[in-house]
Amino acid sequence: MLEILSDIDYEKFRKVIYDESGITFSATNRSILDSRIKELLRKKNIATPAEYYQLVLRNTEEMKEMLDSITTNLTRFFRNQPHFDAFINYVIPSILERKKASGFDRTVKVWSAGCSTGEEPLTISMILRDILPLGYNYQITASDISLKSLLVGQKGFYPDNKVDGIPANYLAKYFTKVDGGYQANKEILDPIHFDYHNLKNDSGIRNLDIVFCRNVLIYFDEPAQLAVVNRFYDAMANQSYLFIGHSESLFGMKTQFEFLKTQWACLYQKK
């Protein structure tokens, strides 16, 4: 039974994962890759890492499944509340002021990149549904490299223990209690477009008002981080806002984003 990848096999998988997704494995997190590849070999009844590696190279769907398996899908509703406080009290008023001045654009466009199982885009949807003035609407693109996670988000069903972070008034207003958990209502699911997307590639999205990409950049090395951030910049409208994880930073990175410190949280703006 395979206990650990050989150095040669590890380097092959590490490189193809980086080339395909930008996700970086190093000596400190090698054990994660070892265990995920071992599990895939067991699941598919494949004898050796070399055999599975060749399968991944020649089969696009196998490649997607492998990339899905090596990602960590840790999330929750209203994760990092100060970000959402800044979103409600600073970002949305600023965007509405800009849109009012333009006179014709009344749609707030948001991208939740690395959305995992949907808690983040649903949190955003609840907030926007609650606070946008009459006559304004919103569109949320929710993307991830994990198809399994996207399917959970699309369905919008969450067990009882997954909805703890939702304020009681939002839970009562936007979810329906069903056997074993809660089902998100159509009114907050419909504005969300769940989409498979590899951040190594251009999304094709443009004129975004807000991008959330939290706790994703930590999986990339510096060149891959810069490439992703620059693609966000190209996808965003002027005077738009970028949220990244509280442990992530663009300091020292040559980007055109400006650091913005509000009384609630720090974020970045495309000027």
N, C-alpha and C positions, 0 to 999 in steps of 0.2 A: 504494500500500500504506500502511495506517495505521501511522504511526510513534509517535504519542503522542496521548492523548486531549486534546481541546480543554478549556479551563478550564470551559466550560459542561457538557460531557459528564462530566468528572471530578467536578464538584460533584453532578451527578445521581446518579452511581453511588455516590459517597462517602456521600451522604445516605441512599439506599435501603438500603445495606449497614448503616449505623449504625442506622437505624430497625428493620431486620429482625433484627439480631443483636447490636447494641451494639459491634461491632468498629469501631475508629476508624482512619481513614487521615488522615495529615497531610502537610505538605510534605516531611518527611524520608523517608516511605515511600511517596510517591506513585508512584514508579517501579515498585513491586511491583504496584500496582493497574493501572497502565498496561499492564504486560507480561501480566498475567493476562487482562485484557479483550481485549487484542489476540490472545492465543492462542485464546480462546473464539470470537472472530469468525472466525479462520482455520479452526478445527475445524468450525464450523457453517456455513461459507461464507456468512456474513452481511456485507453490504457496509459498513454504517455502525454506529457505536456507538449512534446514536439508534434504529435499527431493533432492535438487540439489547435496548436498554433497554426498549422497548415490549413486547417478547416476555417479558422477565423480569417485568414488571408484571402481565401477564395470565396467566402460566403458573407455577403453584406449583412444579412440578418443575424448571423452568428456574431459578427463584429458588434452590432448594436446590442445584442444580448450580453456580451461580455462587458461592454462599457456600462450597461445598466447595472450589472452585478457588482462592479467595483466602486460605484458611487455610494455615498452615505446620505440617507434621506432622513435627516433629523430636523424636525420643524414642529411648530405648534401655532395655534391661533394667538394673535397679538404678541408675537415674539418681539422682545425688546420694545416695550411700551413707549419709551421716550421717542423713538423714531416715529411712531404713530401720533404722538402728541405734536411733534414738529410738523408732521404731514397735515394734521387737522388745523393747527393754529397759525402756521406760517406758509407752508407750501401751497395748499389749496387756495387761501385768500389771494396769494400773489399771482397764481395762475388765472384765477377768475378775473382779477383786475386787468391782466394782460389781454385776456380774451374779450372782455368788455370793451377795451380800447380798440381792438381790431374790428369789432362790430359784426363779424360773420361766423367766427368759429366758436361753437358752443358745445364741443365734445372734448372731454378730458381723456387723453390717451395715455395709458399706463402699460409698462412691460414689467412683469414679475419673472425675472430670469433665474433659472434654477429653482422653480416653484415647488419641487418635490410633490407631495401628495395634496397640494392645493390649499393648505391653511393660509398661506400668505395672500394669494390673490382673492380668496374669499373674505379675508379680513379687510382688504382694500375695498372690495365690492360693498361690504356692509357699511363701511364708513362713508363712501361716496354716495351710496343710496340714501344715507341718512342726512348728509350735510349739503349736498349740491342744491342750489336754488332751482326753483321751477324754471323750466325752459332749457336747462343744461342736462346733458347725458354723458355717459362715459363708456369707454371700451378698454378692456384689459386683455392683453396677450399674456398667457401663462405658459412658459416653456420649460422643458427639462430634457435631459438626455436619457432619463429613465421612463420607458413606456409604461411599466407597471405602475409607477407613481402617478403618471398622467391619467391613467384609467381610474385611479382612486379619486383624483380631483374632479374628473369629468362626472363621475357618479354622484359625488357630493355627500356620501354617507360616512359618518364618523361614529365610532363606538363611544359610549358614555365617558370613558376616561380620556378621550381626545378633545372634548369640548370644554374642559375646565377653565381655559383662559378667556372664554367668550363672556362678556358682561351679560348679566341676567336679562336685561331689556333687549339686547341684540339677539340672544338665544331664543327668547320667546317670539320675537318679531320676525326673524329670518330663518328659523329652523322649525321642523316638525318632528315631534317625538315619535319614534317608531320602535319596533321590537329591536332591542340590542343597541340602540343608539339614537342618533339624530340625522335627519335628512335635510340638506340645504334646500331652501325654497327656490323655485324657478326664477324669481325676480332677482336673486343675487348670482345665480349660476349663468343665466342667459347672456349677461354682458361679458362673460369670460370666454375667450377662445383658447382652449388647451392645445398646445402644439409641440410636437417633437422638434427640438432644435439643439444642435451642437454649437456651443459658443465659439468654437474655432472658426465657424463660418459666419458670413454676413447674414443677418436675419431677413434683410430686404425691407424691414420696417423703417419708416421715416416719420419725422415730425412728432415724436413722442414728447409728452409733457413731463413724465416722471418715469424713471427706471429704478426698480428695486433689484439689486443683485447682492444679496447679503449672505456671507459665509460660503461663498463660492470661489472667490479669487484665491483663498488660502490653499486651494488644491492645485494652483498653477505656479510655475516658476515666473521670474520677473519678465522675461520676454513675452511669455504667453499672457501674463496679466496685462501688460501694456497693449498688446494686440486686442484683447477683449475690451479694455477700457476705451481705446480709440474707435472701435466699432460701435460702442455705445454712443460716443460723441457724435459720430456720423448719423446715427439713428434718431438723435434728439433734436427738438426745435430749439431756437434761441430762448434764453431765459428759462430753461427747463432744469430739472433737479435729479440728482443721482444719490441713492442711498446704498451704502455698502455696509458690511458687518462692522460691529463696534470694535472688533479686534483687527480690522483691516484698515489700510491707509493708502492714499496715493502719494504721500510724501516721498520725495526722492525720485518720483516717476515723472518723466517728461510728457505731461498731458496738458491740454488746454482748459481743463476744468479748474474752477476756482473753489478753494476751501471756504465753507460757510459755517459759522458757529451761531446757532440760535440759542435761546434760553432753554430749549428742550433737548436738543441733540445736534450733533455735527453732521454735515452732509456736504455735497458738492453741487456746483451750479455751472451750466454752460451759459456763458455770457454772450 
